[in-house]
Amino acid sequence: MNNAYKIRDNFYWIGAIDWNLRDFHGYSTEKGSTYNAFLLTDQRNVLFDTVKAPFSNEMLERISSLIDVSKIDYIVVNHVEMDHSGALPLVIERIKPEKIICSAKGKEALLSHFKRPDWPYHVVKTGDVINVGKKNMTFIETPMLHWPDSMFTYIKEDEILVSSDAFGQHFATSERLDVDVDLSELMRQTAKYYANILLPYSNLIQKLLKTVKDMNIKIDLIAPDHGLIWTKNIPDVIKAYDDWSVPRLNKKAVIFFDTMWKSTEKMAYSITEGLMSQGISVKMMKLGENNRSDVITEILDAGAVIVGSSTLNNEFLPMVSDMLTYMKGLRPVNRIGASFNSFGWNPGVLKKLNMELEASGIKLISEGIGVKYVPEQSDLENCYQLGIKVAKELNSK
Ligand code: FEO
C-alpha cells in the first residue's frame, strides 16, 4: 500500500521513490532518486507534475490513499521532461482533468511528446494567478531551468514554491524533509545535481534569484521535483545556488586524466604536488575510478581544471574524450586551465586537449606540457612548476 505524505495542511507528497536508479543518462545516481509529485487539496484539487511512466501506479495509489483520483480538477505541468510527465497519459485518462495548466512552451512540448491536441490545455505566463478556493497559485516561467517549458508555481497562502527541477537532488530516502536527513549529504547531492543538470544555465539562475528577490515573496517551503523538500535549510540552498551561479570559486584545482603506461599519471602526481606546495586544495581524479558526474561536481566550486591524457592512435584515451565532451556541454566557464600529455611519436594531442578546454569556456594559462614516452626528472619538475603556476594564478584572484 503506497500512502500520501502530508507536508502541510492540504499539501501532500504523492510521488515515487526510485531506490535503485544508478544512472540518469550518464549521471551516476549512487543514492537513487525520487520523482516528486504533489497534491493540493482545496475546493479545486490540484496535482503538480507526475512521475516516470513505470511508477504511474505507485503515484495513483498514493493519491487514492487520500482522495478518489477522479476528484482532481487541475494538473499543473511545471516541466515536461519524461521523469515528470511519463505518467501523464495514464493519469489524464483516469482523472479526466478540467485543466492541464502549463506554459506556452509546455503546451508545445506536451504536444510533441504525446500527440494529444484534444487534452484541455490552459496556458499560463509569469504573474498569472489561478484561484482554487482558499488558495491561489501564481506561475513563474523559468525557461531552460531545465527545459524551455519549465516553470515554478507559488502557493501564496502557504508560502510554498513548487520549483520543478531547481533545488532538487537525486537522493532516494524514506524521509521527505531536509531537516530529517544529514545536511552535508543533502548539500553534496544538491551540488551534484546543480553541476550535472543546471550548470550551463547559471546566468539564468542568477536572473531567477533576482526575480524572486524582487517579487518580495515569502518562501516557507520549496518543493522540488526530485529529492528532499526544503524547509529550515532554504537559506542554505539559496546561498549555494547564488555561489554556484555567480560563480564564486575556491582556490581549488581539479586534475582529471587517464593513463596508458603510467607516464601521464606520474605527470599528474607532480602537478598535484606543485599545487599543494602553494596551499591549493586539489582533487586528482583518474577517470574510470571516478565517474564523469563526480568529476564535474568537483569542478563546480574549483577555480582551475587541468586535464591529462596519453595519446592513443593520435587521439585522447576514450575516457578523456568522454569527460571532455560531457564537460563541454556543461560549460564550466570562468575557470583557468592547462593540459598535459604523454605521447609516443605524435605530439599533437596536447594541442587538441587545449582546444577542448577552451571550447568548454576555460581560460588556458599555459601551453601545457607534452612528454615523449616516459617523463625524465626534468619533465616532472616542469609539471611541478606548472602546478605552481596554476596555484599562483588562483592565489592572485
Ligand atoms: Fe527532472 Fe529536467 O527533469
Residues whose N, C-alpha, C, O or C-beta is under 5 A from the ligand:
A	BS01	FEO	E81 D83 H146 D165
